[in-house]
């Protein structure tokens, strides 16, 4: 069965929103290699509507950028209740019974399915047991209030286990979590 793996740039205070405003000073060769390795094991992406709309507006016109050919060529699945048309190539909308559709997609032959962004979708995937890995690139800074966090204060407990960790020279932690098998 294929694995579904999420990847987030995240601050020490849990902010995942708008990493373009705070992430880039930490992006170096080590982080680039980690991001590249994640995509090297995948042949599909999963995303929510907002990220899909942002990336569908950007990547087709920027195929010459690093990762441009990967982003445009990879199969894309979009979880959305409101999106009715997906005009970015290789995109399939999951706007019916997303749980049943994801179960079927994970059973298809293929490589990993990666996702980035959409904290709401990741929380749902974790609760439903669909997410195999939660990968966090934890940046050594506090972004502050007013921005979305991966897990809001009212989120109920969800036990996770650390399965891999690495510290980059920049101070960024590359952490991989799976659902806890006990607790």
CORTA-V314753 format. One record per pair of residues at least 12 apart in sequence whose C-alpha atoms are under 7 Angstrom apart, sorted by sequence separation. I is the first residue (numbers start at 1). J is the second residue. If there is no record, write none. Layout:
BEGIN
i={I/I}
j={J/J}
END
This chain:
BEGIN
i={59/60/164/59/163/76/77/78/79/80/81/162/163/75/76/77/78/79/80/162/163/74/75/76/77/78/79/161/162/72/77/160/161/160/161/79/160/161/159/160/159/159/52/49/44/45/46/47/48/49/43/44/45/46/47/48/49/119/140/43/44/45/46/47/48/56/140/139/49/138/139/137/138/137/138/137/136/137/136/135/136/135/134/135/133/134/133/134/133/132/51/43/46/51/43/44/45/46/47/42/43/44/45/46/47/41/42/43/44/45/48/41/42/47/42/48/3/2/1/2/1/2/4/5/6/7/8/2/3/4/5/6/7/8/2/3/4/5/6/4/5/10/12/4/5/6/7/8/9/10/11/12/4/5/6/7/8/9/10/11/12/15/3/4/5/6/7/8/9/10/11/12/13/11/12/13/17/11/17/11/15/16/17/15/16/15/16/14/15/14/30/26}
j={71/72/176/72/176/90/91/92/93/94/95/176/177/90/91/92/93/94/95/177/178/90/91/92/93/94/95/177/178/89/94/177/178/178/179/98/179/180/179/180/180/183/78/78/74/75/76/77/78/79/74/75/76/77/78/79/80/150/171/75/76/77/78/79/80/88/172/172/83/172/173/172/173/173/174/174/174/175/175/175/176/176/176/177/176/177/177/178/178/178/117/110/113/118/111/112/113/114/115/111/112/113/114/115/116/111/112/113/114/115/118/112/113/118/114/121/106/106/106/107/107/110/112/113/114/115/116/111/112/113/114/115/116/117/112/113/114/115/116/130/131/136/138/131/132/133/134/135/136/137/138/139/132/133/134/135/136/137/138/139/140/143/132/133/134/135/136/137/138/139/140/141/142/141/142/143/147/142/148/143/147/148/149/148/149/149/150/149/150/150/168/170}
END
